[in-house]
Amino acid sequence: MKISYEWLQQYVEYTDGPEKLGEIFTQVGFPVEDIQQVGDDWMLDVEVTSNRADCLGHIGLAREVAAVTGAKLTIPSVDFNESGKDVSSLTHVENQSDELCRRYTARLIEDVKVGSAPDWMVKRLETLGMRSVNNVVDITNYVLMEIGQPLHTFDFDKLEDKKIVIRLAQKGEKMVSIDQSNLTLTEKMLVIADGKNPVALAGVMGGLDSEVSDQTSNILLESAWFDPLTVRNASRQLTLASESSYRFERNVSQVLVEWGSRRAASLLAELAGGSVASGFIDVWKSTHQEQTVDLRLARLKKVLGIEIDPKRVMQIFEVLGFEPNLDDQQVIRCKVPVWRNDITMEADLIEEVIRIHGFEHIPTEESIHIKVKREDDFQKTRLKVTNAIKGCGFFETINVSFIEDKFWPLFSEKGFDPVRVNEFTRKVDNALRQSLLPSILKVRKHNQDAGNLNCHFYELAATHRRDGKGTKVNEIISLGCCSDHGLRELRGVIEAVVKKCNGQASVTFQPADVVWAKEGCGANILVNGQVVGQAGQASEKVLSTFDLEKPVSLAEIQFNHLIELVKSAIATLTPLMKFPGITRDLSLVLDDNVAWADIAETIQSQSIDEMQSVDFVDIYRGKGVDKGKKSLTLSMHFRNPNETMTHQQVDGFQEKIVAVLAQKFQAQLRA
């Protein structure tokens, strides 16, 4: 933002020169990019951060200078005489989009003499590179650069039906702007219209048809607040930027809307001979609610590492307009000024103090001291889990915590209510994800489009759900996995992860109805008999929603269960086996409804000490197997730590197992 050194001096008693002034601005967080002499004045190009709309005018920057130097700050008077009829009897404002225009004020100034602006005003505007137009336009530009509040003046006699309508444009509606650009509007653009047509693109630029000219005598003065995002989108889409849009995009104060209107009206009465009609129209969705923020002096010292005299802290807040009050508990209660939209918490107040007091007061040391902290249970478990799953060929993904509304119902039971953030913070896709799987599937889709095959991804992150009463939000750390391989391979990955956390833990997959899984292909994951998560093959509906061409297997585990496994793990040493083992594969014909889990449990219940493992191999249905039956192949490994086993011994174990399976499940060995 460009400012005039001479203009700034109208508000603050400062005489140390533009170079020193540039140093002050840089000190308080507004770097000066350029300083140039313009006639007998100086222009400073100041970089203003996007959250400080209050400093997009000379008064805001003058307030910063006054806080640093202790100089007196002078705010100009906005007094003027009103006469004639009440403005509400002369015009009317209709707001059809109060979310996008939360405040709109209108004043009527009659019998204006349009002519040249006074030399002092022209000089100040030209120092900033702004061309003088006439006294009316120059006054609105002057107030814009003075306080940062954009204004607009309409030739009142050119307005159809003598009224203002704030509405969204109709698709294809056209308008010619003041700079003679032919604009084609969309239904997402906010316009200021009269009784018939748009007369301004809200927050961006006025229309040519209602422009103030030398023949204008009656003026409608607009001062308003427009939605920053709507202004920004319209400005970018039409490639139409202005000093007004630059400020509206940074969220000007709704309260100062009226002050800017009064300031312009007083100058129009003084410099353009206008007569201000009585009163003003103020369409305001919700009036300002006073905000207070507390600052603990003890917290200030702890954060900054230095002690600042409370009197100095109070002085800083006084000059900045916070009306501070220090209580007996050494807590300063500050009223947030109406022009400071960026102040919401104690940390913001601490920043204000050190900005003005000066960062140079914080001492520097030649060395830093680092306190070593032991790895906690979470970090220890995370390392074990990530090493195990990466070892299985999985890649980590990191995604945003929000989920689109079209995705989360696929992974939720009927009646589920997601946790959402405030709509002002995030208007769309503001549901916090209750599952990691949708985010991982979006990554899978992205890789599919890039031509990457055989993808395996995982994410370790927070999910959010309401408690049973719906009054509290629980943050649950989860491990989510997605694999192009089948559920059997994914089960092996889960087993590897669990065994890495605790070698003694047992993992079983229990068939279950999983909301996002294909029918008959879902399971609960049990560790030591406790349900810790779910796994399954994604349903056709899930695949089609994410536009996936190949089947994928999914799993999700609550991470806190893995942490408990690591905490309860006891390291044991087992000598290596010296003697070879024997493996036997069996193909059994059974009823189709017999589950593998029941088969495995029955075999293990025989308490054969020499049996090292029993593993699922395959299932076959088709030629050679009767309808309603299946052929299940399993593999058993036998080994004795003390001697070499014989096939006669294993034959006995096998016969025992086959007999039990035949008795319990009517299983038959397949020929």
N, C-alpha and C positions, 0 to 999 in steps of 0.2 A: 504494500500500500504506500502511495506517495503522500507525503505531508509537507506542509510549508512551515519553515522555522518561525517566520514572523507571525503566521496564523496561530501556531501553538502558543506563542507568548501571550495571546489574548486571554488564555485560560490559566496559565501558570506563570509565576514570576521567576523566569529563568533567563540568565544572561551570559552563561559561560561558553556560548558559541556552539555551532552545529557539530563540530568534531567531538567535543565532550558529550554532547547530547546523544550522538551515535553510540558512544561507549556505554552510556546509561541504558539505552534501549537494548543493546546486546547483553548487558549484565542481567537484565530482568527477563530475558528469554525472547527478545525480538531483534534478531540480527539485522543490521543495516547493510544492505547490499550496495548502495551507491549514495554519494553526497555530491550535489551539483549546485553551483551558483546560478540563479535565475534572476537577472537584473540586480536589484539590491536585496533580494531574498535568497534563501537556500532551500533546495528540495532534497528531502531525505527519503530514500526508497526502503521502507521497513518491511521485513518479512513477518507476517502475523500468522500464528498457528490457527488451524481450522476450528479449534474449540474456543477461540477468543473473539467472538463476533463483537464484543464490547469495545475492542481496540481497533475496529475498522472505521474509526472516526477520530478527529483530533482531540475531543474531550476525553475519550478513553485513554489515549496515550498520555495526555496531560496529567491524568490522575496517577498514572504510573510514575511519571517524573516527580510529581508532588510527594508521593510516598517515599521515594528514594532520597530526595533532597530536603524534604521538610518545607518546601515552598508552599505558598498559599494557592489553593485551587479556586477558580472563579467560574461559576456556571452562569451562562447568559440568562437574562430575564425573558420570560415568554408571556408577558402581560400585553393585553390589547383590549380595545373596547368592542363590544358587540352591539349591533343595532338592527332594527327592522324585524321582520317576521321570524318566527322560530324555523330553523332549518327543516324540521320534520314536516312542516306544512308546505315546503317547497320541493322536496325531493324524497325519495324512498330507496332503501337498500334491501334487497332480497337475497339471502344467502342460501343457496341450494346445496352447498358442499361445505358444511361446517367442519368436517374433519380436515379438509385441505386448506381451508381459510378459517382459522380459529378466531381471528379478530379482524374486523374491518371498520374503519372510522371514515366518516365523510363530513367535510365542512364546506360551506358555500360562501364564497367571497364575491361580492357584487361590485359593479362599477370600477373594475380594474383598468388601469391605464398601462397597456403593454408598451414597453419601450426599452431603452438601454438600462442595464444594471449599473449601479455606481462603480466608479473606478476601483475602489478598494476591494470590492467583491470580485470584479473581473480579474484584477491582478492576482488575487489569491487562487482563483480557479485556474488561471493560466500557468501559475507556478506548478500546478499538478498536471499540466498538459491537457486541461479541459477547455474546450472552445466556448466562448460566451455566445448565447443564443438571444435571449431577451431577459428582462428582469424577472419574469415569472418562472421560466425554466431554470435560470441561474439560481434563483432562491431555493428551488427544490434540490438542485445539485449541491448547493452550499450546505443545506441541512444534512444531506446525505453524507458529505465528507466531514461534517461537524460532529454528528452523533452516531452515524452508521445506520440510520433508519431510512430505507428507500421511500420515496414519495412519488406521486404522479398527479398531474393536473389535467383535467378534462375541460374542454370548452363546453360549459354547461348547456348552452343554447343548441349545440349540435347533438345532444343526447336524445334519442327517441323516447317519448313518454316521460322525459325528465327523471329517469330512475336508473339505478344500478342493479344488475343481476349478476351474482357470482355463481357460475355453473361450469360443468364440464362441456367442452366443445362437442359438437356433433361431428361424426366421421365425415371428412371431406369438406368441412366448413372452411371458408377462406377469409383471410384478413390481410391488409397491407399495413406493415409496421411503420413507425416514424422514419426509419432509415430507408423506407420505400422497398423493403423486401416483401415479395409476394409469398405469403405463408399458407400452406395447406395443413389444417389442424387435424388431430386425431381425438378420439373419444376419451383419451387419458390425459389430455391437456386441459388445464384450468384457465378459464377466460373471465374477463370482466366485460359484461355486455350491457347494452342499454335495453330498451324495450323491444329491440328487434335483432341487432347484430352484435358480434364481439367488437369491443372498442379498445381492448388491451389484452395481451397475453400475460396472465397474472404473474407478477414477480420478475418478468423479463423485459418487456417493452410495450409501450403504448401504441395505439393505432393511429394511422395518418388521418383518418376521417374526423377524429375528435381532438386533433392536435391544437394547442393554443397558438393563435396567429395574431398579427397586428390588429385584426378586427375584433378579437375576443374582448368581451367586457365582463362576463360572468364566468366564474371558475368553480368547478367542484374539485376539492382537494382530497385526494386519497392517501391514507396511511394505514397499512395493514400488516398482517402476518400470514405468510403463505408457507405451505408444507415444503421443507427443503428438498426432499427427494423429487417431488412433482416438478418443482422449478428446475432442478438440475436436469431431469430427463427431457423436459421440453426444450431447454436451452441447448442441450447436446444434440437432440434429434433434429432441430431446425438450424443448427450451427449459428445460433443467435445469442451471443453473450453480451452482458452489460454490467455496469457497476452495481445495479440493483440485484441482478441475479446472483452475482458474486457474493453478496451479503445475505440474501435470503437462503442460499444454499448452506450457509453457516449458522442458521437458526438465530435470527435476531430476537430480541426480547419482546414478548407480547405486551408488557407493561409500557415500555418506552414508545410504543406505537402512538399513543395519545400525546406524549410529550413532543415527539417529532412533528405531529400535526399542529400543535399549539405554536411551536417555534416557527414553522413555516407561515402560519396564519398571521403571526405578529409581524414578520418581515414583509409579507404581502400588504398588510395594512400600512406599514411604515414606508416601504420603498416603491409600491405600485399603486398607492392611493386607494386601495380596496376597502370596502365596507364589509366586515365579517358578520354574517347572519347569526342570530342568537342560537346558542347551543350547538351540539354536533350529534350526528348519528353514530352510535357505537354498538355494533353487532358483535358480541363477544360470547363464545360458547360457554366458557367457564372463567370466572374471575380469578385473579391471582391469589394463591394461598401462600402465606408467609412461611418460609422454610428457615429452620435454625440448625446449625451444626456446632457441636462442642469440640473444643481442643483442650486436652489435658497437658498442662505444662510439663509434667513428668514424662509424658509420651513424646513431647517435642524434643526434650533433652535426649531421650534414649534413641530416637530415630536419627537426629542430626549429630549426636556425639559431642555437642557443645551446649553451653548454657547461655541463653539470651535473656537479658534483663526483661522481666515482665512488662515494665513500662514501655520498652521499645516495641515489644510484641503488640501491646495495646495501641500504640501510636500507629503502627503499620495498618492494623485493622481499621482504625478510625478513618485514616486518609482514604483507604480503599472502599469505605462505605459499608463496613460490616457491623457497625454499632455494637462493639464488643462489651460484654459484661463479665467481670471476673468475680467468682464467688469464693467462699471460704475454703472450698475443697481444691483450690488452685485449678479450676476449670473455667475456661473462657467460652462463654456462649455467644455465638455470632449469628446475626440475622443475615441471611444470604441476600446481597443486593439484587434488585430486580434485573440488572443487566448482566449478572454472572450466572449463566446457565451451566457453567462447567464445574461449579462447586457443589458437591453432593456428600462428601465424607471428610473425616478428620484428616486423612492424608492430604487432601486438597488444601486444607488450611496450613498444614505444615509446609507444603510447597510454597504457598504465598509468603510465609514468613521468611524462608531462606532465600527466595527470589529477591525480595526487597532488601533484606538485611545484607545479603551478599554471600555468594558461595566461597569467596576468598577467606571468609572467617573460619571455614572448616579446615583444620590443620591436616597436613599430609605427613606420612611417615615413610622412612626409607625402606622399611621392611613390613611385611604383613604377617599376621599370626593366624595359623590354621589349626583348628582343633579337630583331631581325628575322631571320627565317629564310627562305631562298629556297624557292620551291615545288619540291618534289622530283618525280621522274619519275612516281610514283604519282598525286600530286595533279594534276599537269599532264595526265596521260592521263585521269584521272577527269573533269576539267572538259571536255575535248574530247569524250569519249564521251557524257556526260550532255547536253551542249548539242546534240549531233547527234541523239541518240535522242529527246530532248524535242521537237526541231524536227520530228520525224516524227509527233508527236501521241501519244507514249507518256507514261504517268504512272508515277512511281517508287513502289514498294512497299517496305516495311521489315517483315520477318517474323522470328519467333524462329528460332533455329538448330536446333531439334529437329523431327523428323518422326515422324508416327504410323507404327506398324509395318505398317499395311495399305497404305501408300502407297509406301514406298521400293522394294519388290520390282519395281514396275512400271517403274522407271527404272534397274534394275541387271541385269547379266548373271547367269546361274545360278551359284550358289555364292558370291555376293558376301556379305561379312560387314561390316555397318556398324560404325562407331566409336560406342561408347556411354559415357555418363558413369556414375559410381558410383551404384548403385541407392539408396544412402542419401540422395544428393543429389536424385535425381529417379527415383521408382519406376516410373512409366509414361511412355511416349513419350519414352524417354531416348536414342534414336538420333540422332546428329548427321547432318544431311542431307548426302548426297553429291552432290546436285543441287539447284539452286534452283527447278526447274520445278514440283515438287509444291506448294511454298508459293505460287507465283504462280497456279497453277490453283485453289487454295483461295480466293485473292482474286477470281479470275474467277467462281467459284461464288457468293461473297458478293454480288458486283455483279449477277449474274444474278438472284438472289433479290430484290434491291432494284429490279429492273426497268431496270437500266442496260445499254444495247446498244452495239455497236461499241466495245468496250473494248480498250485496248492498254496492257499493263503491262510494266515491266522491274524488275529488282533487281540490284544490284551488291553482292555479299557473299561471305563465306567459305564454302567447302564442305570436307568432311573425308573423306579416304580413307586406308586403310592402304597402305604401300609394298608392293613385290612380295613381301617376306619376311613381311609381316604384323606386324613388330615396331615399326614407327615410323608415326606418324600425320602425314600431310602435309596442311597447310592450303593450299587452293588458292582464290584469289579468282576468281570467275566472274561473267559477265554473262549473265543469263537474260532471255528475252523471250517474251511471249505476245500474240498478235494474233488478232482476230476475222476479219481479212482472210486471203486465201489465201497460200500459200507464196511466190508470185511477189512480192507486195507486201512480205512479210517479208524476202525476199532484197534488195529495194531498200533496206530499212532497214539491213540488215547492211552493204551496200556503202557507204551513206552514212556509217556509223560508221567503217568501215575507212579510207575516203578522207579523213575528217576527221583521222584519226591520221597518215596518210601518203598524200599525193596520188599517189605513184608506185606504190603497192601494187596488186596485181591480186587480185581475188576470184573464185573459181569454186566452184560447187556440184557435187559429184561424187556421183552416186547411190550409196547404201549402205544396208545393213540397219541400222536404228536401233531399239533394243529397244522404245522407247515410241511409235514412229511407225507409221502405217498402212502396210500392205504396198505397196511401190512409191512411197511418198511420203516417203522419208527420204533424207538426204544428209549427207555430210561437208562442212564448210566449209573451204576451202583458201585461204590467203593466201600469195601468192608460192610456191605449190606445196606449202606445209606445212599439215597438218591442224591447225586451231585450235579446232574445235568441231563441233557437229552441229545440224541443223535438220530440220524435217519437220512433217507434219500429224499431230496426235494420233490414236492408234488408237481404235477403238470401245471397247476395254476401258478405256482411260484415261478416255474421256468418260463411260462408265457409272459407273466408280468414283467420279469426282468429281461425278456427276449433272449433267453439262453438256448443254444442249439443242442447242447449235450447235457445228459444227466449229471448232477453233482450231488455229493454227499456232504452233510453238514453235521456239526456238533457244537454244543455250547455247554461250558462247565462254569459253575460259580467258583471263583478263584480262592475264596476264603477256605474252602474245603481242602484245596491243595496246600495252603499255608499250614493248616492243622496237621496234614500228613507229614510235612517237613519237620514241624515242631515235635511230633511224636516218634520220629524215626530213630531207631537205635542201630548203630553200625555194628555189623557182625562179620566175622571172618570165617569163610568156609574153604576147606582145602580142595584143591583141584582133584577131580576124579581120575584115578589111575587106570581103571578098567573100562573097556568098551561097552557100549549098550546095544540094544536090539530094538528096531522099530518095526511095528506091525501096522499095516493099513487094513481097515475093514470097510466093506461096502454093504450096508444094511438096507433092506427094503422094509419100509414102515408106512403107517398111515400118514397122510399128508399133513395132518394137524398136530403131529408130535413135534415139539419144539426142541431145538438143539440144546438149549439150556437144561432141559430135563434129562436128556441123554447124558450130557457131561456130568451133571450132578449124580446121576445113578452110578456111572462108572467110578467116579471119585469116592463114592460112599462105600466101595468095596474094601477100602483101606489097604490097598496093595502097596507096601512100602517101597517096592522096587519101581513103581510107576513114577516117572519123572514128569510126564505131561500127557495130556490128551487134547488134540487140536482138531478143529473143524477143517475139512479139506474142500468138499464140494457137494452140491445137490444136483441130481439129474431127474428129470421127468420127461417121459417120451416113450419111444419104441422099446419094447421089452419090459416096461414097467406098467402094471395095471393102473387104470384110471382111479384116482383117489389115493394113489400110493406115490411114494418118492424113494429114490435111492440116495442115501446119505453116506458119504465117504468120510471117515475119520482116521486120524493117525495117532497111535499110542507109542510112547518111547519108554523103554524099561532099562534100568541101570542099577547095578549094585556097587556101592563104594568099596566093598571089601573083596570082591572076587569077580571073575569073568562069568557072565551069565550064559546059560545053555539054552538052546532052542526048546528043549524039553520043558524047562522051567516056564518059559514064556508061553508055550502051548497050553500049560495048565492055567495060567492067568487068563489067556484069551478065551478058553473054554468057559471059565467061570463067568467072565463078562458077557459073553454071548448068551449064556443060559439066563442070566439075570435080565438082559434086555429082551429076550424072547418071552420070558414070563411076564414082564411088566408092560411091554409095548408090542408084543407079538412080532418082534423083529425077526427077520430071516436073513441069513447070509445070501448075498446075491451071487448067483453062479457066474 
